[in-house]
Structure formats: structure tokens, C-alpha cells
């Protein structure tokens, strides 16, 4: 199978990104003559993350890219030979050299789908040796991506639809791969943009960023711009010395704010002028390097008003310390009075951006009614998922040679559901989600407006449900190594994720103590579980 011809695809396709026991099992299967046995695995999670009632499925695109590029190269095989017993039959390594995923079939939830415990995110079928080798890489690709997307979705639900959310956690992420994954799937989960330039280049994530405090503190105020002249935005008229114009405006601004003209920091003002000369159409002021009220705000206004005379409009201000909510209110008040004082109406609505270790609790505060915050940058709390660092996905064998397989164990929560399965979402007449049902693939699908008896997981009794609509959940993406249909773009998956979240009832969408969404088994699947459980107990 040929890898997609893109740099990201080549970087992601690393077959040895796996656990050693996958290779030892592969040798065991080969030695037993079972390498080509047809098998099916399911990848799922057991509990929703963060104490919530839902997750978002993500990582499918990375999985498909990995599968299409999967091939053990000579260096890979040589390393495995060094890690396995020295008397391993050389024919095994020749077998490994010939492996690819041309016999692998994948069904999966589309990226951005609502996912619930026990419902497969992926179903992977093919030759036993190959699909066993895929376990660890697929778990690695799906688990963190889905965790990040779900975390981002929670943050979006807290922020509401109108706040602009920026992911800026690359410097806090768990390494380069974690950083790229977090930037990609926080966008899928509902963030608007990322600071991560590589995510923009490789994944098409919108990127955003302006300046840091280091830029401001690097200026002392004694610097002379090599070219302080700026032409009007319309392109017609004489150039103006922006630095001189800013000094003139500073006097008027300080008079309006009741400040002495010497109070605003000269170096900060020089930094703002330098940035405005570089980005006259995208000037944003970072206000809290020295003092928001006595320096950052008057310096910003002086530069913004000087730009206004030339037909440019500042795009915003940012705060990175202190009581962000209160400061935003105070700044908005100053913008209103300055807009009236200087006859510049757009000043009233200059966007106010904030950042500074914002978590779910602080985000809820910043998103409350009456908040003047427009843009919120979040880093650590989105990329590290501090409330739950792992989704806990598992990859379990469900059939071999067409025969169901079931893991019983001493822990009932870790028992698996046997057999090749189909999954459906049952909906009410108003489109509300009733429950998800798992059934054996051989069973006819549920029908709308017909009663269906199901066994909710964890319940002792069955229940009857009559859905108004039935949706199949798992789609065929890869069949015998071939892509069956184009994967949606990241932006399309992001839009689908938001549509999916809107379908959740308020009780299930609630982030604290939500109502649990039901996943149920068909009667036939429940009977198979009971039969295999009883047989295993003998």
C-alpha cells in the first residue's frame, strides 16, 4: 500500500511505535500457523472522561494515514531481530518484511461523532498477526485525539458560542507530537484557532498570534525607527510620521484619562509604534507589561488614534495577568468614553483578549453574562487535560475465524462484548437521542416506529423502546486496504462535532453530575454474552 504523499503522512507512519509484546505475540501467531486467521478487534473506552456523559471521536484521519503507510522497513525488522530471541526462525522476519495493511478493513465513527462507553470508535478486521500489531499505534492515535477533542468541547460549552477561543498550549504540551495533536483536535472540538504554526501548515488549523511581553520590554524608548513614515490605508495621500503623531495623541489621551504625559512607559509606547508600523491593519496592544491603567491603556489609545487618522483600525488588546474579568470591564468603560471624546465609534467595540492559566472555573467566570471579554486564550488546561490525563481506550479481540471471543476476567467492568457487531443510535420524534444499541452484525437493523427490546448495560432488566428514527453509527472507511470514501476535512469534522453536541439533551450536556446516556445490547447479543459467561464459569 502506498503512503499518502505528504510530509505529515511519512512522519506519522512508524510501525515500531508499538509495545514489544505485539511483536512477541506476532511471533507466537506465526509459529502456531495462525498469522492469516481472520480476526476482528474493537477499540472503545469504558467511561466518559472528565466526569461527563459524552466524548467526541477523533483520530480517524491519523489512523487511516498510518494504515496506508504501514510497512516494516529493513531497519525496523533488524531492530526486532535484535529484540527477539536470537534463535528466532529467519523466515519470521521475512514474513514481517512482506507485511502491509492490504487485508485490513476498518469501520469507525466519523470524526466529531458523539461517543459513549462500550460503543466502538473503531472496528478493525483482517489477518490476526497484522491487526494485533496495529493495537498500540491505533490506541495511541485515537485515545489522546479523542480526549483533547472532548476537553475542547467542554471548554467550548462553558464559553458559549460567541467567545473566540484560541489554543496556545504548544509550549506546555507533552512533546512535539502531543503539541501537534492537541492543536489539531482542540480545533476539531470547538476552538477557533491555534498559536501552533505547524498545525496550520500540516493540518489547516487557523493560526493566530501577536506579541509577547518580551517584545515590549525589549524597547527602552530611546530607539529611533529606521522608517517611521506610514501611508494612509487607502493608499492615497501623504505619509505621516507615526511616532510623532502618537506623541501628539498621547497628550490628548492623558488629558482625558487624568494622567501625566510622563506616566505611560516610553519603551512600551515605542514597542507599540514598532508593531503598528509592521502591522498597521492588525495592531493589537498587550496592556499589562507595566501598568494597564497608567501605561498600557493610554499608550494603546495613542497609537490606535494615530492609526485611525490614517484610516486604520486597531484589532484588539490583550491582558495576561490580574483580575481579567474586572480589568476587561474597566477597559471597556474607557473605550466607551474615549470613543465619545474623540469621535471614534469603533473604539467602543475593540475586542478584548485574555490569557493566563485559564481553567474551566475561570473560563465560566469570564463567560458569564455581562463579561466584556471577547477572546480567550487557553494553553495548559486544554493540551494537558489536567482533570483526566488519559481516556483509557482499549483494543479488544471480539472474533477469530468468524467465532466470537470474550474476555471474562475477575473484574466485571473489564469483560468484553463478543462477536462482530453493528451499532445504531435511536432517536425520538423530535430528534432527541434515546440510546445507542449494540447488536450482532448478522441481525437485521432496528426499524423506525417498531418496538425493540434491549438490555441497557449495567441494568438487571430489559426495556422496550420505539424509536422514531434510527441512525447507523459505524461507517466503512477502509476495505481490504483501500479507502472507501474521502475523509472529511478537519473543518468539516469540526462543524459536525458542533452539530453533534447540539443534539445532546441539556441533562447529558451538563458538565457536572450529568445524566448518563444509555448504551444497550440487543436481545441476541445479550443472550450470547450470557451463554459465553456461563461457559467460562464452568
JOURQUI-V88669 format. One record per residue. N is the residue number from 1. SS is DSSP state (a for helix, b for strand, c for the rest). Layout:
# JOURQUI-V88669
((N/SS) (N/SS))
This chain:
# JOURQUI-V88669
((1/c) (2/c) (3/c) (4/c) (5/c) (6/c) (7/a) (8/a) (9/a) (10/a) (11/a) (12/a) (13/c) (14/c) (15/c) (16/c) (17/c) (18/c) (19/c) (20/a) (21/a) (22/a) (23/a) (24/a) (25/a) (26/a) (27/a) (28/a) (29/a) (30/a) (31/a) (32/c) (33/c) (34/c) (35/c) (36/c) (37/c) (38/b) (39/b) (40/b) (41/b) (42/b) (43/b) (44/b) (45/c) (46/c) (47/c) (48/c) (49/a) (50/a) (51/a) (52/c) (53/c) (54/c) (55/b) (56/b) (57/c) (58/c) (59/c) (60/a) (61/a) (62/a) (63/a) (64/a) (65/a) (66/a) (67/a) (68/a) (69/a) (70/c) (71/c) (72/c) (73/c) (74/a) (75/a) (76/a) (77/a) (78/a) (79/a) (80/a) (81/a) (82/a) (83/a) (84/c) (85/c) (86/c) (87/c) (88/c) (89/c) (90/a) (91/a) (92/a) (93/a) (94/a) (95/a) (96/a) (97/a) (98/c) (99/c) (100/c) (101/c) (102/c) (103/c) (104/c) (105/b) (106/b) (107/b) (108/b) (109/c) (110/c) (111/c) (112/c) (113/c) (114/b) (115/b) (116/c) (117/c) (118/c) (119/c) (120/c) (121/c) (122/b) (123/b) (124/b) (125/b) (126/b) (127/b) (128/a) (129/a) (130/a) (131/a) (132/a) (133/a) (134/c) (135/a) (136/a) (137/a) (138/a) (139/a) (140/a) (141/a) (142/a) (143/a) (144/a) (145/a) (146/a) (147/a) (148/a) (149/a) (150/a) (151/a) (152/a) (153/a) (154/a) (155/a) (156/a) (157/a) (158/a) (159/a) (160/c) (161/c) (162/c) (163/c) (164/b) (165/b) (166/b) (167/b) (168/c) (169/c) (170/a) (171/a) (172/a) (173/c) (174/c) (175/a) (176/a) (177/a) (178/a) (179/a) (180/a) (181/a) (182/a) (183/a) (184/a) (185/a) (186/a) (187/a) (188/a) (189/a) (190/c) (191/c) (192/c) (193/b) (194/b) (195/c) (196/c) (197/a) (198/a) (199/a) (200/a) (201/a) (202/a) (203/a) (204/c) (205/c) (206/c) (207/b) (208/c) (209/c) (210/c) (211/c) (212/c) (213/a) (214/a) (215/a) (216/a) (217/a) (218/c) (219/c) (220/c) (221/c) (222/c) (223/c) (224/c) (225/c) (226/c) (227/c) (228/c) (229/b) (230/b) (231/c) (232/c) (233/c) (234/c) (235/c) (236/c) (237/c) (238/c) (239/c) (240/b) (241/b) (242/a) (243/a) (244/a) (245/a) (246/a) (247/a) (248/a) (249/a) (250/a) (251/a) (252/a) (253/a) (254/a) (255/a) (256/a) (257/a) (258/c) (259/c) (260/c) (261/c) (262/c) (263/c) (264/c) (265/c) (266/a) (267/a) (268/a) (269/a) (270/a) (271/a) (272/a) (273/a) (274/a) (275/a) (276/a) (277/a) (278/a) (279/c) (280/c) (281/c) (282/c) (283/c) (284/b) (285/b) (286/b) (287/c) (288/c) (289/c) (290/c) (291/c) (292/a) (293/a) (294/a) (295/a) (296/a) (297/a) (298/a) (299/a) (300/a) (301/a) (302/a) (303/a) (304/a) (305/a) (306/a) (307/a) (308/a) (309/a) (310/c) (311/c) (312/c) (313/c) (314/c) (315/c) (316/b) (317/b) (318/b) (319/b) (320/c) (321/c) (322/c) (323/c) (324/a) (325/a) (326/a) (327/a) (328/a) (329/a) (330/a) (331/a) (332/a) (333/a) (334/a) (335/a) (336/a) (337/a) (338/a) (339/a) (340/a) (341/a) (342/a) (343/c) (344/c) (345/a) (346/a) (347/a) (348/a) (349/a) (350/c) (351/c) (352/b) (353/b) (354/b) (355/c) (356/c) (357/c) (358/c) (359/c) (360/a) (361/a) (362/a) (363/a) (364/a) (365/a) (366/a) (367/c) (368/c) (369/c) (370/c) (371/c) (372/c) (373/c) (374/c) (375/b) (376/b) (377/b) (378/b) (379/c) (380/a) (381/a) (382/a) (383/a) (384/c) (385/c) (386/c) (387/c) (388/c) (389/c) (390/c) (391/c) (392/c) (393/c) (394/b) (395/b) (396/b) (397/b) (398/b) (399/b) (400/b) (401/c) (402/c) (403/b) (404/b) (405/c) (406/c) (407/c) (408/c) (409/c) (410/c) (411/c) (412/a) (413/a) (414/a) (415/c) (416/c) (417/c) (418/c) (419/c) (420/c) (421/b) (422/b) (423/b) (424/b) (425/b) (426/b) (427/b) (428/c) (429/c) (430/c) (431/c) (432/c) (433/b) (434/b) (435/b) (436/b) (437/b) (438/b) (439/b) (440/b) (441/c) (442/c) (443/c) (444/c) (445/c) (446/c) (447/c) (448/c) (449/c) (450/c) (451/b) (452/b) (453/b) (454/b) (455/b) (456/b) (457/c) (458/c) (459/c) (460/c) (461/c) (462/c) (463/b) (464/b) (465/b) (466/b) (467/c) (468/c) (469/b) (470/b) (471/b) (472/b) (473/c) (474/c) (475/b) (476/b) (477/b) (478/b) (479/b) (480/c) (481/c) (482/b) (483/b) (484/c) (485/c) (486/c) (487/c) (488/c) (489/c) (490/a) (491/a) (492/a) (493/a) (494/a) (495/a) (496/a) (497/a) (498/a) (499/a) (500/a) (501/a) (502/a) (503/a) (504/c) (505/c) (506/a) (507/a) (508/a) (509/a) (510/c) (511/c) (512/c) (513/c) (514/c) (515/c) (516/c) (517/c) (518/c) (519/b) (520/b) (521/b) (522/b) (523/a) (524/a) (525/a) (526/a) (527/a) (528/a) (529/a) (530/a) (531/a) (532/a) (533/a) (534/a) (535/a) (536/a) (537/a) (538/c))
